[in-house]
């Protein structure tokens, strides 16, 4: 079952080089004093445009308060997973399981890269506090909804906001799905959702823009390069397919669950 050519057991050195040059270039731009100044000018403008309306627009306030809760992250995860394992959308039904495990493999690789990069960022003193903690006049969602902050972990600030870990997960999903997108509409939907779901942290002030378009992008591109353009995704997905085969032979017998493309045998 599943297309063995979905992930190739070979190196694509050209794409791998690009996926290493882009993160290094982004990081170099960010560390360049002029580049950092431009990022800060843009990010302060972006923050005020997104955050200031919270004080005067109750609908805007409530929408982004809900979107900034931890349980909403779970809702986002379900949406992304549903699109990933939906048969005959981005992936053919016969390719869904391999595609799912390939994404899991690359996501795990990105989590490792993120852990190592975050430790290096701490060592290099690149960390910074989120805009809600340093910009005067910032609107804090937690001030309006103190109960939500205590009960549902409303996310509107961070003392270590670089790189954007939330954004990096959304971006690696979008990059991965974008590689396999079979139409411009699919590509637009994938990236539209990723950008939309990145917004809550930016509106609430938990992250600067640069935490996402520098930190999040470099993590995701690195992971895509070393995961997809090397034999890594091929071998790890084959391993996951083999070790989980007995489980899926049981799940295929379950009502409803057995009809899912990720479960069925082809």
ZICORHU-V95353 format. One record per residue. N is the residue number from 0. RES is the residue in one small letter. OMEGA is omega in whole degrees, -180 to 180 (999 if undefined). Layout:
N|RES|OMEGA, N|RES|OMEGA
//
This chain:
0|x|178, 1|x|-177, 2|x|-178, 3|x|-180, 4|x|-180, 5|x|173, 6|x|-174, 7|x|179, 8|x|179, 9|x|-179, 10|x|171, 11|x|-171, 12|x|-180, 13|x|180, 14|x|179, 15|x|178, 16|x|179, 17|x|-179, 18|x|172, 19|x|179, 20|x|-177, 21|x|178, 22|x|180, 23|x|179, 24|x|178, 25|x|-179, 26|x|179, 27|x|177, 28|x|-178, 29|x|-180, 30|x|177, 31|x|-176, 32|x|179, 33|x|177, 34|x|179, 35|x|178, 36|x|179, 37|x|177, 38|x|-178, 39|x|179, 40|x|179, 41|x|-176, 42|x|177, 43|x|176, 44|x|-179, 45|x|-179, 46|x|-180, 47|x|179, 48|x|-177, 49|x|-171, 50|x|-174, 51|x|-179, 52|x|179, 53|x|-176, 54|x|-172, 55|x|-177, 56|x|-177, 57|x|180, 58|x|177, 59|x|-179, 60|x|-176, 61|x|179, 62|x|-175, 63|x|173, 64|x|178, 65|x|-178, 66|x|-179, 67|x|179, 68|x|177, 69|x|179, 70|x|178, 71|x|175, 72|x|178, 73|x|177, 74|x|178, 75|x|179, 76|x|179, 77|x|179, 78|x|-179, 79|x|179, 80|x|-180, 81|x|179, 82|x|179, 83|x|-174, 84|x|178, 85|x|-178, 86|x|177, 87|x|168, 88|x|173, 89|x|179, 90|x|169, 91|x|-177, 92|x|-179, 93|x|-178, 94|x|-171, 95|x|-176, 96|x|178, 97|x|178, 98|x|178, 99|x|-179, 100|x|175, 101|x|178, 102|x|178, 103|x|180, 104|x|-179, 105|x|177, 106|x|178, 107|x|177, 108|x|-180, 109|x|178, 110|x|176, 111|x|178, 112|x|180, 113|x|179, 114|x|-179, 115|x|-179, 116|x|179, 117|x|177, 118|x|178, 119|x|178, 120|x|175, 121|x|-179, 122|x|-179, 123|x|180, 124|x|179, 125|x|-177, 126|x|175, 127|x|178, 128|x|-178, 129|x|-177, 130|x|-180, 131|x|-179, 132|x|-173, 133|x|-179, 134|x|179, 135|x|178, 136|x|179, 137|x|177, 138|x|-179, 139|x|178, 140|x|-178, 141|x|176, 142|x|180, 143|x|-176, 144|x|-179, 145|x|178, 146|x|179, 147|x|180, 148|x|-178, 149|x|-173, 150|x|-172, 151|x|176, 152|x|176, 153|x|-172, 154|x|178, 155|x|178, 156|x|178, 157|x|177, 158|x|177, 159|x|-171, 160|x|-179, 161|x|-7, 162|x|-180, 163|x|-177, 164|x|178, 165|x|-180, 166|x|-177, 167|x|178, 168|x|178, 169|x|-177, 170|x|179, 171|x|175, 172|x|-178, 173|x|178, 174|x|-179, 175|x|-180, 176|x|180, 177|x|178, 178|x|-175, 179|x|-179, 180|x|-175, 181|x|178, 182|x|178, 183|x|180, 184|x|177, 185|x|-180, 186|x|-180, 187|x|179, 188|x|-179, 189|x|-177, 190|x|176, 191|x|178, 192|x|-179, 193|x|-180, 194|x|178, 195|x|-177, 196|x|172, 197|x|-172, 198|x|-175, 199|x|-180, 200|x|180, 201|x|179, 202|x|-178, 203|x|179, 204|x|178, 205|x|180, 206|x|166, 207|x|175, 208|x|-178, 209|x|175, 210|x|-178, 211|x|-173, 212|x|170, 213|x|-176, 214|x|-179, 215|x|-179, 216|x|-177, 217|x|178, 218|x|-177, 219|x|-179, 220|x|175, 221|x|-178, 222|x|179, 223|x|-179, 224|x|-176, 225|x|179, 226|x|-173, 227|x|-176, 228|x|171, 229|x|178, 230|x|-173, 231|x|-176, 232|x|179, 233|x|-175, 234|x|-179, 235|x|178, 236|x|176, 237|x|179, 238|x|-180, 239|x|178, 240|x|-177, 241|x|-174, 242|x|-179, 243|x|-178, 244|x|179, 245|x|179, 246|x|-179, 247|x|175, 248|x|175, 249|x|-177, 250|x|-177, 251|x|180, 252|x|-178, 253|x|175, 254|x|179, 255|x|-180, 256|x|-178, 257|x|180, 258|x|-178, 259|x|-177, 260|x|-178, 261|x|-177, 262|x|-174, 263|x|174, 264|x|180, 265|x|999
//
